[in-house]
Amino acid sequence: MTLRGYGGFTPRFLRGLIEEDPAIGDFLETEPGLLYDALRPRVPSYNVTDWWRKQGQNVFDQYQAATLGGTLSQQTFLDYLGEYPFLEEWYRRSPRERGQGTGLLAPRMQWQV
């Protein structure tokens, strides 16, 4: 499974739109959820796509913390998402954190009493 693809748009495509009309960039910076939805990974697996759909606020909070903490110097959210390690974040999580059942790996025991 690969998470390298973007959800319909690439950071390069969006940067081109913003260069043509800077108002689009201003709008996307005020609506980070739209920007995240445009760039989040979409793969054939429902679990992966659904998990990343729900992570938008967490990713934005990480961006804000890095910006306020001084580790990012004037980096836009678009730039942050362009460098965000989606694949590494997915595999760093346990199956339970990703919303995947572990039933197939460890079937439940049933006691017959």
PEDAFEN-V418365 format. One record per backbone hydrogen bond with DSSP energy under -1.0 kcal/mol. NH is the residue of the N-H (numbers start at 1). CO is the residue of the C=O. E is the energy in kcal/mol with one decimal. If there is no record, write none. Layout:
nh:NH co:CO e:E
nh:NH co:CO e:E
This chain:
nh:8 co:6 e:-2.1
nh:9 co:38 e:-1.2
nh:14 co:10 e:-2.3
nh:15 co:11 e:-2.5
nh:16 co:12 e:-1.8
nh:17 co:13 e:-1.8
nh:18 co:14 e:-2.4
nh:19 co:15 e:-2.2
nh:20 co:16 e:-1.7
nh:21 co:17 e:-2.3
nh:24 co:21 e:-1.9
nh:26 co:22 e:-2.0
nh:27 co:23 e:-2.4
nh:28 co:24 e:-2.7
nh:29 co:25 e:-2.0
nh:30 co:26 e:-1.3
nh:31 co:27 e:-1.2
nh:35 co:31 e:-1.4
nh:36 co:32 e:-2.7
nh:37 co:33 e:-2.5
nh:38 co:34 e:-1.8
nh:39 co:35 e:-1.3
nh:40 co:36 e:-2.2
nh:49 co:45 e:-2.1
nh:50 co:46 e:-3.0
nh:51 co:47 e:-2.2
nh:52 co:48 e:-2.4
nh:53 co:49 e:-1.9
nh:54 co:50 e:-1.6
nh:59 co:55 e:-2.4
nh:60 co:56 e:-2.3
nh:61 co:57 e:-2.5
nh:62 co:58 e:-2.1
nh:63 co:59 e:-2.0
nh:64 co:60 e:-2.6
nh:65 co:61 e:-2.5
nh:66 co:62 e:-2.3
nh:67 co:63 e:-2.3
nh:68 co:64 e:-3.1
nh:69 co:65 e:-2.3
nh:71 co:66 e:-1.4
nh:72 co:66 e:-1.4
nh:80 co:76 e:-2.3
nh:81 co:77 e:-2.7
nh:82 co:78 e:-2.0
nh:83 co:79 e:-1.1
nh:86 co:84 e:-1.9
nh:89 co:85 e:-2.5
nh:90 co:86 e:-2.2
nh:91 co:87 e:-2.1
nh:92 co:88 e:-1.6
nh:98 co:94 e:-1.9
nh:99 co:96 e:-1.2
nh:100 co:95 e:-2.9
nh:106 co:102 e:-2.5
